Amino acid sequence: MRFKIFTDTPKGNVAYLFLAPAMTAIFVFFFLPVLAALLMSFTDFDIYSLGDVSRARFVGFANYINIFQKPLFWQAIRNTAFFVVVGVPLSVVVSLLAAMGIQSKLIRFKPLFRLSYFIPVVATLVAVAVIWRFIYHPRFGILNYILGWFGIQTIDWLGNPKWAMPALIIMAVWKGFGYNMIIFIAGLQNIPESLYEAADLDGANARQTFRHITLPMLTQTTGFITLTTLIGYCQFFAEPYIMTNGGPLNSTLSIVLLMYREGFKYWRMGYSAALAFILFGIILIVTLIQMRFQRNYELL
């Protein structure tokens, strides 16, 4: 009798019964806020509208048109694009090299290395930022101290518009490559050892083995890591917010940081919501292009 509700329910509806709580939570806490933000992007919702929603006026596509006319938006687009174009390949390459190094038969204490490389991933970004700000310090930073051994003059890493973005990219890659490394290790462990043995019998060298066995067998893994890293780097915010606050001269201003400023500093919430959906469109287009490129590569 206690299981009567399940035995009397058609089998096709049982799945919906179990999915209902999760789908309800997703609808309430995800779809409804997204829909509200979309509606907000077509209004001039500001700090006065927080107390009285009726003060918000419908402005149509005025926010979107205004965004594309702002030079600061295009500056943020260029900064974000540079961060993605340089940071994503660098992160993937570093993660793959680290994974291959740990998986090498010459390496001992592999769990220790895996733990050491993964620690930055779980470390608090604020603590990481404090450490890296000290590393980048123009007078007392260890990086400039090491460069001084080679006769290189002191570099103001976070105060020079030329070096600020590369400095953030290095920190972001260092903090996040451990997660991708673990995924690459799992992919490497799934490659049959017989393939490497056959290549060794055929006289293939390390470069040929890597090109014709390792890389093709890691296509799915590399695609997943590239896609997730790309999406994450398109939304980078904490690094410039904590390290440089978008400076110097807006050289590290990202789209998300601009969105934060407009929404929570100047209280132009409708304008900020429009920025969010423009960023969503950019991420969607870039993701579709990357997935199409990967699909075509797999068909070769």
C-alpha positions as CSV (number, residue, x, y, z in Angstrom):
1,M,0.0,0.0,0.0
2,R,2.8,2.4,0.8
3,F,4.1,2.1,-2.8
4,K,0.7,2.3,-4.4
5,I,1.3,5.8,-5.7
6,F,4.3,4.5,-7.8
7,T,2.6,1.3,-9.0
8,D,-0.5,3.1,-10.1
9,T,1.5,5.7,-12.0
10,P,2.2,5.0,-15.7
11,K,5.8,4.1,-16.3
12,G,6.3,7.1,-18.7
13,N,5.2,9.5,-15.9
14,V,7.5,8.1,-13.2
15,A,10.5,9.9,-14.7
16,Y,8.7,13.2,-14.7
17,L,7.7,12.6,-11.1
18,F,11.4,12.3,-10.1
19,L,12.4,15.2,-12.3
20,A,9.8,17.6,-11.1
21,P,11.6,18.9,-7.9
22,A,14.8,19.6,-9.8
23,M,13.0,21.1,-12.8
24,T,10.9,23.3,-10.5
25,A,14.0,24.6,-8.8
26,I,15.7,25.3,-12.2
27,F,12.6,27.1,-13.5
28,V,12.2,29.3,-10.3
29,F,15.9,30.1,-9.7
30,F,17.2,30.1,-13.3
31,F,14.6,30.6,-16.1
32,L,12.5,33.2,-14.2
33,P,15.5,35.4,-13.3
34,V,16.8,35.1,-16.9
35,L,13.4,36.1,-18.3
36,A,13.2,39.0,-15.8
37,A,16.7,40.2,-16.8
38,L,15.7,40.0,-20.5
39,L,12.7,42.2,-19.9
40,M,14.8,44.5,-17.8
41,S,17.2,45.0,-20.7
42,F,14.4,46.7,-22.6
43,T,13.8,49.3,-19.8
44,D,15.7,52.1,-18.1
45,F,15.6,50.2,-14.8
46,D,17.7,52.1,-12.3
47,I,18.1,52.7,-8.5
48,Y,14.8,54.5,-8.3
49,S,13.0,51.5,-9.9
50,L,14.2,49.3,-7.1
51,G,11.8,50.9,-4.7
52,D,9.0,51.3,-7.3
53,V,9.0,49.1,-10.4
54,S,6.5,51.4,-12.0
55,R,9.3,54.0,-12.4
56,A,11.0,51.7,-15.0
57,R,10.1,52.8,-18.5
58,F,10.2,50.7,-21.7
59,V,12.9,51.9,-24.0
60,G,13.0,49.1,-26.5
61,F,16.4,48.5,-28.1
62,A,17.8,51.8,-26.9
63,N,20.1,50.1,-24.3
64,Y,21.6,47.8,-27.0
65,I,22.1,50.6,-29.5
66,N,23.7,52.8,-26.8
67,I,26.1,50.0,-25.9
68,F,27.4,49.6,-29.4
69,Q,28.0,53.3,-29.7
70,K,30.2,53.4,-26.6
71,P,34.0,53.2,-27.2
72,L,34.4,51.8,-23.7
73,F,32.3,48.7,-24.7
74,W,34.6,48.1,-27.7
75,Q,37.6,48.5,-25.5
76,A,36.2,45.8,-23.2
77,I,35.5,43.6,-26.2
78,R,39.1,43.9,-27.4
79,N,40.4,43.2,-23.9
80,T,38.2,40.1,-23.5
81,A,39.1,38.8,-26.9
82,F,42.8,39.2,-26.2
83,F,42.4,37.4,-22.9
84,V,40.5,34.5,-24.6
85,V,42.7,34.2,-27.7
86,V,45.9,34.1,-25.7
87,G,44.7,32.5,-22.5
88,V,42.7,29.6,-23.8
89,P,45.4,28.0,-26.0
90,L,48.0,28.7,-23.4
91,S,45.9,27.0,-20.7
92,V,45.2,24.0,-22.8
93,V,48.8,23.5,-23.8
94,V,50.1,23.9,-20.3
95,S,47.5,21.5,-18.9
96,L,48.3,18.9,-21.6
97,L,52.1,19.2,-21.0
98,A,51.6,18.9,-17.3
99,A,49.4,15.8,-17.7
100,M,51.8,14.1,-20.0
101,G,54.7,14.9,-17.7
102,I,52.9,13.4,-14.7
103,Q,51.8,10.4,-16.7
104,S,55.4,9.7,-17.8
105,K,57.0,6.5,-16.5
106,L,60.0,8.5,-15.4
107,I,58.0,10.5,-12.8
108,R,57.8,9.2,-9.2
109,F,55.4,10.4,-6.5
110,K,52.7,11.1,-9.1
111,P,49.9,11.7,-6.5
112,L,52.0,14.4,-4.9
113,F,52.5,16.2,-8.2
114,R,48.8,16.0,-9.0
115,L,47.9,17.4,-5.6
116,S,50.4,20.2,-5.9
117,Y,49.2,21.3,-9.3
118,F,45.5,21.1,-8.2
119,I,45.9,23.2,-5.1
120,P,45.6,26.5,-6.9
121,V,42.3,25.4,-8.4
122,V,40.7,25.1,-4.9
123,A,42.5,28.1,-3.4
124,T,40.5,31.3,-2.8
125,L,41.0,33.8,-5.6
126,V,41.4,36.6,-3.2
127,A,44.3,34.9,-1.5
128,V,45.8,34.0,-4.9
129,A,45.5,37.6,-6.0
130,V,47.3,38.9,-2.9
131,I,50.2,36.5,-3.5
132,W,50.4,37.4,-7.2
133,R,50.2,41.1,-6.5
134,F,53.3,40.7,-4.3
135,I,55.0,38.6,-7.0
136,Y,54.3,41.4,-9.6
137,H,55.3,44.2,-7.2
138,P,57.7,46.5,-9.2
139,R,60.1,47.0,-6.3
140,F,59.8,44.0,-4.0
141,G,58.3,41.3,-6.3
142,I,60.1,38.1,-6.7
143,L,59.5,38.1,-10.5
144,N,61.4,41.3,-11.1
145,Y,64.1,40.1,-8.7
146,I,64.6,36.9,-10.8
147,L,64.5,38.9,-14.0
148,G,67.2,41.1,-12.5
149,W,69.6,38.2,-12.6
150,F,69.5,38.3,-16.4
151,G,69.9,42.0,-16.6
152,I,66.3,42.8,-17.4
153,Q,65.0,46.1,-16.0
154,T,62.2,46.3,-13.5
155,I,58.7,45.9,-15.1
156,D,55.6,47.5,-13.6
157,W,53.5,44.5,-14.4
158,L,50.1,45.8,-13.1
159,G,50.8,49.5,-13.7
160,N,51.8,49.3,-17.3
161,P,49.0,49.0,-19.9
162,K,51.3,46.9,-22.1
163,W,52.0,44.3,-19.4
164,A,48.9,44.3,-17.3
165,M,46.8,41.9,-19.4
166,P,49.6,39.4,-20.0
167,A,50.2,39.4,-16.2
168,L,46.5,38.6,-15.6
169,I,46.6,35.8,-18.2
170,I,49.6,34.2,-16.5
171,M,47.9,34.3,-13.2
172,A,44.7,32.9,-14.6
173,V,46.5,30.0,-16.4
174,W,48.4,29.2,-13.2
175,K,45.3,29.1,-11.1
176,G,43.1,27.0,-13.5
177,F,45.4,24.6,-15.4
178,G,45.3,22.0,-12.6
179,Y,41.6,21.2,-13.2
180,N,42.2,20.7,-17.0
181,M,45.3,18.7,-16.2
182,I,43.3,16.2,-14.2
183,I,40.8,15.8,-17.1
184,F,43.7,15.3,-19.5
185,I,45.2,12.7,-17.2
186,A,41.9,10.8,-17.3
187,G,42.0,11.0,-21.1
188,L,45.6,9.8,-21.3
189,Q,44.8,6.8,-19.1
190,N,42.0,5.8,-21.5
191,I,44.4,5.5,-24.5
192,P,45.2,1.8,-25.0
193,E,48.8,1.0,-24.2
194,S,48.8,-1.4,-27.2
195,L,48.8,1.6,-29.6
196,Y,52.0,2.9,-28.1
197,E,53.6,-0.6,-28.2
198,A,52.7,-0.9,-31.9
199,A,54.1,2.5,-32.7
200,D,57.3,1.6,-30.8
201,L,57.7,-1.6,-32.9
202,D,57.2,0.4,-36.1
203,G,60.0,2.7,-35.1
204,A,58.0,5.8,-34.4
205,N,59.7,8.5,-32.4
206,A,58.2,10.5,-29.6
207,R,57.0,13.3,-31.9
208,Q,55.3,11.0,-34.3
209,T,53.7,9.1,-31.5
210,F,52.3,12.3,-30.0
211,R,51.0,13.5,-33.3
212,H,49.4,10.3,-34.6
213,I,48.3,8.6,-31.4
214,T,48.0,10.9,-28.4
215,L,46.5,14.0,-30.1
216,P,43.8,12.0,-32.1
217,M,42.8,9.9,-29.1
218,L,42.5,13.1,-27.0
219,T,40.2,14.9,-29.5
220,Q,37.1,14.6,-27.4
221,T,38.9,15.5,-24.2
222,T,40.7,18.5,-25.8
223,G,37.4,19.7,-27.2
224,F,35.7,19.6,-23.9
225,I,38.5,21.4,-22.1
226,T,38.8,24.0,-24.8
227,L,35.0,24.7,-24.7
228,T,34.8,25.0,-21.0
229,T,37.9,27.1,-20.7
230,L,36.7,29.4,-23.5
231,I,33.3,30.0,-21.8
232,G,35.0,30.6,-18.5
233,Y,37.6,33.1,-20.0
234,C,34.9,35.0,-21.9
235,Q,33.4,35.7,-18.4
236,F,36.6,36.6,-16.6
237,F,35.9,39.2,-13.9
238,A,37.6,38.4,-10.6
239,E,41.1,38.8,-11.9
240,P,40.8,42.4,-13.2
241,Y,38.4,43.4,-10.4
242,I,40.8,42.3,-7.6
243,M,44.2,42.9,-9.3
244,T,43.8,46.1,-11.4
245,N,40.1,47.3,-11.2
246,G,40.1,47.4,-15.0
247,G,43.2,49.6,-15.2
248,P,45.6,51.0,-16.1
249,L,43.8,53.1,-18.7
250,N,41.1,50.4,-19.0
251,S,43.6,48.0,-20.5
252,T,42.2,45.1,-18.4
253,L,38.5,46.1,-18.4
254,S,36.5,43.1,-19.3
255,I,32.8,42.9,-20.5
256,V,31.7,41.4,-17.1
257,L,33.6,44.0,-15.2
258,L,32.0,46.7,-17.3
259,M,28.6,45.1,-16.7
260,Y,29.3,45.1,-12.9
261,R,30.2,48.8,-13.0
262,E,27.1,49.8,-14.9
263,G,24.8,47.7,-12.7
264,F,26.2,48.1,-9.2
265,K,28.2,51.3,-9.4
266,Y,26.1,53.5,-11.6
267,W,22.9,51.6,-11.0
268,R,22.0,51.4,-14.7
269,M,20.5,48.0,-14.3
270,G,18.7,47.9,-17.6
271,Y,21.9,48.9,-19.4
272,S,23.8,46.2,-17.5
273,A,21.2,43.5,-18.3
274,A,21.6,44.4,-22.0
275,L,25.4,44.0,-21.7
276,A,24.8,40.5,-20.1
277,F,22.7,39.3,-23.1
278,I,25.2,40.7,-25.6
279,L,27.8,38.7,-23.8
280,F,25.5,35.7,-23.9
281,G,25.2,36.1,-27.7
282,I,29.0,36.3,-28.1
283,I,29.6,33.2,-26.0
284,L,26.9,31.3,-27.9
285,I,28.4,32.2,-31.3
286,V,31.9,31.4,-30.2
287,T,30.8,28.1,-28.7
288,L,28.9,27.1,-31.9
289,I,32.0,28.0,-34.0
290,Q,34.3,25.9,-31.8
291,M,31.9,22.9,-31.8
292,R,31.6,23.1,-35.6
293,F,35.4,23.3,-35.9
294,Q,35.8,20.3,-33.6
295,R,33.2,18.3,-35.5
296,N,34.9,19.0,-38.8
297,Y,38.3,18.0,-37.3
298,E,36.8,14.6,-36.1
299,L,35.5,13.9,-39.6
300,L,39.0,14.3,-41.2
